[in-house]
Amino acid sequence: MAKKKTSLAKTLKKAIIYSGLFFVMSTASIVLLVGLLPLNTSSFMLQQHLADFNDDKGFTPIKQNWVDEENVSPYLFSAIIAAEDQLFFQHHGFDFNSIYSAIKNSASGKKLRGASTISQQVAKNLFLSSSRSLWRKGLEAWFTLLIELFWSKQRILLVYVNIAQFGDHLFGVQAASKHYYGIPAKSVSSEQAALLAASLPNPIRFKVNNPSHYMLSKQQWILEQMRNLNFL
């Protein structure tokens, strides 16, 4: 009986080890491969189609077109960094000071503030869901580590601007620039870039084509941050 229990324990241990190795190798391979390709879809885009199906809305095409770095206005990169993650080039995927502040605010009863970096948002938008479960948070941290390990900062930022949502069924700066301004992403001005960035992370509520007073104030704040960061 004792031998059977020992054998079962060894088998279970091997299964756990092999499963762990498979998970690590498969996810690392996926991140490596994705880091080399132009991306025209993401987990969030697929979930948009699923939500449409569940709500009996039928199929609504998603507007998104991948563009390389040379076809994106430098103002767009600058505005998104200023608005979303000013320490993007200094951290390694996680802004622990912001995480601590968010936890402290939550514990004191204040409004919970987001502390996700651009790298974390790429991990979530590209591979995962918007769920707030601890399981999803753990996977987000893992994919963030892989992205930071295998991709350059320029690649992370480029993927982000190409998959971020900017409106209803509207993803990426190229589709957003054409939809809102009638121009390609490489021609966007600093003011236009700041307004696009001001719609994040909730472009359904904060509409670029009908900006609220709050959005316009945020646009000016982003422009000020861009100047402070020597982006303008």
PyMOL commands that set and color helices and strands:
alter all, ss='L'
color gray80, all
select helices_A, chain A and resi 2-34+43-54+69-71+74-84+96-107+118-127+134-150+153-163+173-181+185-187+190-198+213-228
alter helices_A, ss='H'
color red, helices_A
select strands_A, chain A and resi 165-167+170-171
alter strands_A, ss='S'
color yellow, strands_A
deselect
rebuild
show_as cartoon
